[in-house]
Amino acid sequence: MVVVIWKDDEGTEAKAIAATYRVEKHAELNFKDMIENWWYKVMVLAKQLAISMGVWDTGALHDSIRIIFEAPAGTFFEVSISFGPVTREIRIDRALVAGGGGFFNEKTGREVDYGLIVHDGGRTSRGTGWITGRPFMTMAVDMMIPEFDEMMRAFMRGQGREWERN
């Protein structure tokens, strides 16, 4: 958002500066917690969907579903998104993940490195068969988008109230 402030004889410059600080404070107090709460709900829903879709043998993959809030070394995760002929590179600061990260299946003693195959589907580890994907994480995000949209509308209404408040 761009705010242009100019001087006049009615004191609007001081009011605009005060409003800018109020809007910034509202964002600082609300935005981060709001986003992190939404991601937590997505994670809980992904775990519930994993169970309901039959992604459960020992519970190791279920237990490994988590949100990573920072990419390694404070960088960003690089993601490519394709819609037909258009591909966009975006950077994100958190990710919903399943598997990896030092999680081990107690039944097999192996690292839980099969999250992608279970989610997206693919050949079995021996290459003799095919695993049908069960996209529990994608579905969780999709199902939470309406709540995200409403959350953002409420946040922007709050920003507007702070701007207009005297």
HELIX and SHEET records of a PDB file:
HELIX    1   1 THR A   12  SER A   52  1                                  41    
HELIX    2   2 ALA A   60  SER A   64  1                                   5    
HELIX    3   3 PRO A   72  GLY A   74  5                                   3    
HELIX    4   4 GLY A  115  ASP A  120  1                                   6    
HELIX    5   5 PHE A  136  GLU A  164  1                                  29    
SHEET    1   A 2 ARG A  66  ILE A  68  0                                        
SHEET    2   A 2 ALA A  95  VAL A  97 -1                                        
SHEET    1   B 2 PHE A  77  PHE A  83  0                                        
SHEET    2   B 2 VAL A  86  ILE A  92 -1                                        
SHEET    1   C 2 GLY A 121  ARG A 123  0                                        
SHEET    2   C 2 TRP A 130  THR A 132 -1                                        
END                                                                             
